[in-house]
Amino acid sequence: VQLQASGGGLVQAGGSLRLSCAASGSISYINVMAWYRQAPGEQRELAATITGGGRANYADTVKGRFTISRDNAKNTVYLQMNSLKPEDTAVYYCNYQNIVSRQTYWGQGTLVTVSS
């Protein structure tokens, strides 16, 4: 499975960005996709997950501001980020996990920078 993330960039505080991550290869439809993020000098942390059926979960730090969604026909997961804060600055990574095999794959990361 290959993951290609896009959509990062520079935005002012209070602004919005939408990240996309397209999966290709041997896609199992029994999977969970997620967005993680890693701020400079920090450990990678989970931001949001979504099951194949569309059930979403969020970290408390992004709940109410970020929305994860997916288009199964396109094997693509999105992260709509609103009301961005400087502390949201990080490299955002998409993640795919095959629930049956437990194999996990990572995208290359896309940088989001929020200026104050």
Secondary structure, DSSP 8 states (H G I E B T S, - for coil): -EEEEE--EEEETT--EEEEEEEESS--SSEEEEEEEE-TTS--EEEEEEETT--EEE-TTTTTTEEEEEETTTTEEEEEE-S--GGG-EEEEEEEEETTT--EEE---EEEEEE-
